[in-house]
């Protein structure tokens, strides 16, 4: 008998093993140890567990043979697989290549120990085959996302007019990235996802077993089946994609989602595929501005796949600390309790929504949370661990390059060409967090910004993109000394 192992981050509607004539049964392992490794947000645990259980139920409904290790059994990943192999007498085990480093190697070693033959399907979480990604990065020792993105556009033909970009431009930043209008704007509500018995049972189990973890499982809000995930995507395209590009970097104190798609939690476990997302966005071309479609697909086929490539080709990202930041995260980051009174309002507000939803959109992650972590000198691996635990879409392959590189500049400029830092003025312009522009300029964010440039001047002096703010910092320092 040959079995296929369905990983929790690969719950596709059409997993390649489903059509493999050599596969007789399917294994699902709910690893208690995996969920206990870190204080994962309860919503993330519900999402992965419920999606796995739904996938197993679909196979059983089709009359397929399914064997499971349930969370309540308390087994680790390897223990669970070993038990299933021994119980079924499986002679072979197939699985889809995992994106996170080390998983495939661990499975290979385990199968060798068990005397089980192996088969590995290509990773299906991305549009670009792994060998093509590795080849492109191998030819670009200093890879820029813009170059990768244009290669993707040419390679796939997405938003191309022959050999030219649609609309004669590669990006539409001039039209995009505006703050919300002063008079306000109607923001479409997210769909309400109905819960079936499987999801309800999972929510109750997570609430009891992981009561000490961040979040409240009873407020779980995401799809857990491919069918509902597709409906979620359709609703985004119909109701929010039109204004996504214009307001993709906007923030609002009382609006956590704005016009964002919130599909990354679904994409990153295979509930929907990149191709489905691309097709849905392109199908809306008659009703949605090109600027919004391009801005959205830049994130999906550009940034997301670029991050995967950086993770694959540059393992050094996991342990870099270019600026020598050493501060440890305080416990309140994980509990949202006893938060310091002097924590700036943008950080306080976004932290609260992360604890509620396990989510904040990309500009809040980068320019509120990441900005504050960097300005305050937190150790980058500590920051990466926090993001990995608190966010419903967080996995090693995406968190390491995004946080260590883009957000915390721990790589010294490999992922991002400059530290993404700002004072209060930028945050006020994009989110009106303070009562006035003057208050923003006098805020703790602004003080921390100038202090950061002063403390790290020697390390940052060679970065041409920081020449102007460093010159301004020196002028302020000289004026203060007079």
C-alpha positions in Angstrom: 0.0 0.0 0.0 1.2 3.5 -0.9 0.0 6.6 0.9 0.1 10.3 0.4 0.8 12.7 3.3 -1.3 15.9 3.1 0.5 18.6 4.9 -1.5 21.3 6.7 -0.2 24.0 4.4 -1.2 22.1 1.3 -4.9 21.5 1.5 -5.6 22.0 -2.2 -8.8 21.2 -3.9 -6.7 19.3 -6.4 -3.6 17.9 -4.7 -1.5 16.0 -7.2 -1.8 12.8 -5.1 -5.5 12.7 -5.7 -5.0 11.8 -9.4 -1.9 9.6 -8.8 -3.0 6.0 -9.6 -0.2 4.6 -7.3 -1.8 6.2 -4.2 -4.1 4.0 -2.2 -4.6 6.1 1.0 -4.2 9.5 2.5 -2.5 10.5 5.8 -3.3 13.5 7.9 -1.2 14.3 11.0 -2.4 16.9 13.4 0.9 17.5 15.3 0.2 18.8 18.8 3.9 19.5 19.2 4.0 21.7 16.1 1.2 24.0 17.4 2.8 24.1 20.9 6.2 25.2 19.6 5.2 28.9 19.7 2.3 30.9 21.1 0.5 30.8 17.7 -2.6 33.0 17.4 -5.7 30.8 18.0 -7.1 31.8 14.6 -4.1 30.4 12.8 -4.4 27.1 14.6 -8.1 27.0 13.8 -7.4 27.8 10.2 -4.9 25.0 9.6 -6.7 22.4 11.7 -10.1 23.0 10.2 -8.8 23.2 6.7 -7.0 19.8 7.2 -10.1 18.2 8.7 -12.3 19.6 5.8 -9.9 18.1 3.3 -9.9 14.7 5.0 -13.8 14.8 5.1 -14.0 15.6 1.4 -11.8 12.6 0.6 -13.8 10.3 2.9 -17.0 11.5 1.2 -15.6 10.5 -2.1 -14.9 7.0 -0.8 -11.2 7.4 -0.5 -9.2 5.7 2.3 -8.1 8.2 5.0 -6.0 7.7 8.1 -5.6 10.4 10.7 -3.6 11.3 13.8 -5.8 13.7 15.7 -4.6 16.6 17.9 -6.0 15.0 21.0 -3.6 12.1 20.7 -0.7 14.5 21.5 1.8 13.0 19.0 4.5 14.9 17.2 4.8 15.1 13.4 7.3 12.2 13.0 5.6 10.1 15.7 2.3 10.5 13.9 3.6 9.5 10.5 5.5 6.5 12.0 2.3 5.3 13.7 0.3 5.5 10.5 2.9 3.7 8.5 3.1 0.9 11.0 -0.7 0.6 11.4 -1.3 0.5 7.6 1.8 -1.3 6.5 2.5 1.4 4.0 5.4 0.6 1.7 5.6 4.1 0.1 4.9 7.6 1.1 4.3 10.6 -1.2 4.1 14.2 -0.3 4.2 17.6 -2.0 7.6 19.4 -1.5 7.3 21.8 1.4 8.2 25.4 1.1 9.8 25.8 4.5 13.4 24.6 4.7 14.1 21.2 6.2 10.7 19.6 6.0 11.5 17.5 2.9 14.8 16.4 4.4 13.2 15.4 7.7 10.6 13.3 5.8 13.3 11.7 3.7 15.2 10.7 6.9 12.1 9.4 8.5 11.1 7.3 5.5 14.6 5.8 5.3 14.4 4.9 8.9 11.0 3.3 8.4 12.1 1.5 5.2 9.5 3.3 3.1 9.9 4.4 -0.5 9.3 8.1 -1.3 7.8 10.2 -4.0 7.8 14.1 -3.9 5.5 16.2 -6.0 6.5 19.8 -6.9 5.5 22.6 -4.5 2.2 23.9 -5.8 1.9 27.0 -3.6 3.4 29.3 -6.3 3.1 30.2 -9.9 6.8 29.8 -10.7 8.5 26.3 -10.6 11.3 26.1 -8.0 13.9 25.4 -10.6 13.1 28.5 -12.6 13.2 30.6 -9.4 16.5 29.2 -8.4 17.8 29.8 -11.9 16.8 33.4 -12.0 18.2 34.2 -8.6 21.4 32.3 -9.5 21.8 34.7 -12.4 21.1 37.8 -10.2 23.5 37.9 -7.2 22.0 41.3 -6.2 18.3 40.6 -7.0 15.9 43.5 -7.2 12.2 42.8 -6.9 11.4 45.1 -9.8 13.7 43.1 -12.1 12.1 39.8 -10.9 8.6 41.2 -11.3 9.3 42.3 -14.9 10.7 38.8 -15.6 7.6 37.3 -14.2 5.4 39.5 -16.3 7.3 38.6 -19.5 7.5 34.9 -18.6 3.8 34.5 -17.9 2.3 37.1 -20.2 0.3 38.6 -17.4 -0.6 42.2 -18.1 1.5 42.2 -21.2 0.7 43.7 -24.6 3.1 41.7 -26.8 6.5 42.4 -25.4 5.3 45.7 -23.7 3.6 46.1 -20.4 -0.2 46.7 -20.5 -0.8 50.4 -20.4 2.8 51.0 -21.5 3.9 51.1 -17.8 5.3 48.5 -15.5 3.7 50.1 -12.4 1.1 52.7 -11.6 2.4 54.0 -8.3 1.5 57.6 -9.3 -2.2 56.7 -9.2 -1.8 54.3 -6.2 -0.9 54.7 -2.6 -3.1 57.6 -1.6 -4.5 58.3 1.9 -8.2 57.9 2.4 -10.2 61.1 1.5 -10.8 63.5 4.3 -14.6 63.1 4.1 -14.4 59.4 4.5 -15.2 56.5 2.2 -17.6 53.6 2.4 -15.6 50.4 3.0 -17.3 47.2 2.0 -17.6 44.7 4.8 -15.9 41.3 4.7 -18.1 38.3 3.9 -19.4 36.4 6.9 -18.3 32.8 6.7 -20.8 30.2 7.8 -19.4 27.5 10.1 -20.2 23.8 9.8 -19.8 21.1 12.5 -16.2 20.5 11.7 -15.2 24.1 12.1 -17.3 24.6 15.2 -15.6 21.5 16.8 -12.2 22.8 15.9 -12.9 26.2 17.3 -14.0 24.7 20.6 -11.0 22.4 20.8 -8.5 25.2 20.1 -10.2 27.5 22.6 -9.8 24.8 25.3 -6.4 23.4 24.4 -4.7 26.6 23.5 -6.4 29.0 25.9 -3.2 30.7 26.8 -2.4 31.6 23.2 -3.2 35.0 21.7 -6.6 35.6 20.2 -10.1 34.3 20.8 -11.0 31.2 18.7 -14.7 32.0 19.0 -14.1 35.1 16.7 -12.6 33.0 13.9 -13.5 34.6 10.6 -11.7 32.9 7.6 -12.8 30.3 5.0 -11.6 26.8 5.5 -12.6 25.1 2.3 -11.6 25.8 -1.3 -15.2 26.5 -2.3 -15.7 29.2 0.3 -12.2 30.5 -0.4 -13.1 31.1 -4.1 -16.2 32.9 -3.0 -14.1 35.1 -0.7 -11.8 35.9 -3.7 -14.8 36.7 -5.9 -16.2 39.1 -3.3 -12.9 40.9 -3.1 -12.7 41.3 -6.9 -16.4 42.4 -7.1 -16.4 44.8 -4.1 -12.9 46.0 -3.2 -10.4 45.5 -6.1 -11.6 48.6 -7.9 -10.2 50.8 -5.1 -7.4 48.6 -3.9 -4.6 50.2 -5.9 -5.5 53.8 -4.9 -5.6 53.0 -1.2 -3.3 50.0 -0.8 -1.0 52.0 1.5 -3.7 53.9 3.4 -4.5 53.3 7.0 -7.4 54.1 9.3 -7.8 53.8 13.0 -11.2 52.1 12.9 -10.8 50.1 9.6 -8.5 47.1 9.8 -9.2 45.7 6.3 -10.0 48.6 4.0 -9.8 47.4 0.4 -7.3 44.5 0.9 -8.0 41.0 -0.3 -7.1 39.1 2.8 -6.3 36.1 0.6 -2.7 35.5 1.9 -3.9 33.1 4.7 -5.8 31.1 2.1 -3.0 31.2 -0.6 -0.4 30.1 1.9 -2.2 26.8 2.8 -3.4 26.0 -0.7 -7.1 26.8 -0.3 -6.9 28.8 -3.4 -4.1 28.9 -6.0 -2.1 31.7 -7.5 -3.5 30.9 -10.9 -7.0 31.2 -9.6 -6.2 34.6 -8.1 -4.5 35.8 -11.3 -7.4 34.7 -13.5 -10.0 36.3 -11.2 -8.2 39.7 -11.2 -7.7 39.6 -15.0 -11.3 38.8 -15.6 -12.3 42.0 -14.0 -10.3 44.2 -16.4 -13.4 45.7 -18.0 -14.7 47.0 -14.6 -11.5 47.7 -12.6 -8.8 50.3 -13.3 -5.6 48.8 -14.6 -3.7 50.6 -11.8 -5.6 48.5 -9.2 -5.2 45.2 -11.1 -1.5 45.8 -11.6 -0.9 46.9 -8.0 -2.7 43.8 -6.7 -1.0 41.3 -9.1 2.4 42.9 -8.3 1.9 41.6 -4.7 0.8 38.1 -5.9 3.1 37.2 -8.8 5.9 39.7 -7.9 6.5 40.3 -4.2 5.2 36.9 -2.8 7.2 34.8 -5.3 10.2 37.0 -4.9 10.1 36.4 -1.1 10.0 32.7 -1.7 13.0 33.0 -4.0 15.0 35.1 -1.5 14.2 32.5 1.2 15.4 29.6 -1.0 18.6 31.1 -2.3 19.7 33.1 0.8 19.5 31.0 3.9 21.8 33.6 5.6 18.7 35.7 6.1 17.7 33.6 9.0 20.6 34.7 11.2 21.7 38.2 10.1 21.8 41.2 12.4 23.5 44.0 10.4 22.7 46.7 12.9 23.5 44.7 16.0 20.0 45.2 17.5 19.7 43.3 20.8 16.6 44.4 22.7 14.2 41.5 23.7 10.5 41.7 23.2 8.5 42.3 26.3 5.7 39.9 27.2 3.0 42.3 26.5 3.6 42.0 22.8 2.2 38.5 23.1 -0.6 39.2 25.5 -1.7 42.8 24.7 -2.0 43.3 28.4 -0.3 45.9 30.5 0.7 47.7 27.4 2.9 50.8 28.3 1.0 54.0 28.5 3.6 55.8 26.3 3.3 53.3 23.4 2.4 55.5 20.3 -1.2 55.3 19.2 -0.5 53.7 15.8 1.3 50.8 17.4 -1.3 50.4 20.2 -4.1 50.3 17.7 -2.5 47.9 15.2 -1.3 45.7 18.0 -4.9 45.4 19.3 -6.2 44.4 15.8 -3.5 41.9 15.4 -4.5 40.2 18.7 -8.1 40.3 17.6 -7.8 39.1 14.0 -4.3 37.7 13.7 -3.9 40.2 10.8 -2.8 43.6 9.8 -2.3 44.8 6.2 1.1 45.1 4.7 1.7 48.8 5.3 0.7 48.5 8.9 3.1 45.5 9.3 6.0 47.4 7.6 5.5 51.1 8.6 3.8 50.8 12.0 4.9 47.6 13.6 8.1 46.9 11.8 9.1 50.6 11.8 8.6 50.7 15.6 10.5 47.4 16.3 13.4 48.7 14.2 13.5 52.2 15.7 13.4 50.7 19.2 16.3 48.4 18.7 14.6 45.0 19.0 16.6 41.9 18.0 15.4 40.9 14.5 15.0 37.2 15.2 12.8 38.1 18.2 10.7 40.3 15.8 10.4 37.5 13.3 9.3 35.0 15.9 6.6 37.4 17.0 5.2 38.0 13.5 5.4 34.2 12.9 3.3 33.5 16.0 0.7 36.3 15.8 -0.2 36.3 12.1 -2.6 33.9 10.4 -0.7 33.9 7.1 2.8 33.6 8.6 5.2 30.8 7.7 9.0 30.6 7.8 9.5 31.0 4.0 7.6 34.3 4.0 8.4 35.7 7.4 12.2 35.3 7.2 12.8 37.5 4.1 9.9 39.9 4.9 10.9 40.6 8.5 14.6 40.0 8.7 15.1 41.7 5.3 12.4 44.1 4.3 11.2 45.1 7.7 14.2 45.0 10.1 17.0 45.5 7.6 19.0 42.8 9.4 20.5 41.7 6.0 22.1 45.2 5.4 20.1 45.7 2.2 19.8 42.4 0.4 16.0 42.4 0.3 15.3 46.1 0.7 17.6 48.8 -0.5 17.1 50.9 2.6 15.6 50.6 6.1 11.9 51.2 6.0 11.7 53.8 8.8 9.8 57.0 9.2 8.8 59.6 11.8 5.2 60.6 12.6 4.7 62.7 9.5 4.4 59.8 7.1 2.1 57.9 9.4 0.0 61.0 9.9 -0.3 61.6 6.1 -1.3 58.0 5.4 -3.5 57.4 8.5 -4.3 60.5 10.5 -3.2 58.8 13.7 -2.7 62.0 15.7 -5.0 65.0 16.1 -2.7 67.2 14.1 0.4 67.2 11.9 2.3 69.1 14.6 1.5 66.4 17.2 2.8 63.8 14.8 6.0 65.6 14.2 6.5 65.9 18.0 5.6 62.3 18.6 7.7 59.4 20.0 7.9 58.0 16.5 9.6 61.2 15.2 12.0 61.3 18.2 12.9 57.6 17.7 13.4 58.2 13.9 16.1 60.8 14.4 17.7 58.9 17.3 17.9 55.8 15.1 19.7 57.7 12.3 22.1 59.1 14.8 22.9 55.8 16.5 23.5 54.0 13.2 25.0 56.7 11.2 28.3 54.8 10.5 26.5 51.7 9.2 24.0 53.7 7.1 26.3 56.4 5.7 27.0 54.5 2.5 23.4 54.1 1.5 22.6 56.8 -1.1 18.8 56.5 -0.4 19.5 57.8 3.1 21.8 60.7 2.1 19.1 63.3 2.6 17.7 62.1 6.0 21.2 61.6 7.3 22.1 65.2 6.3 19.0 66.5 8.0 19.8 64.5 11.1 23.4 66.0 11.2 21.9 69.5 10.9 19.5 68.8 13.8 22.4 67.5 15.8 24.6 70.5 15.2 21.7 72.9 15.9 21.1 71.1 19.2 24.8 71.4 20.2 24.9 75.1 19.7 
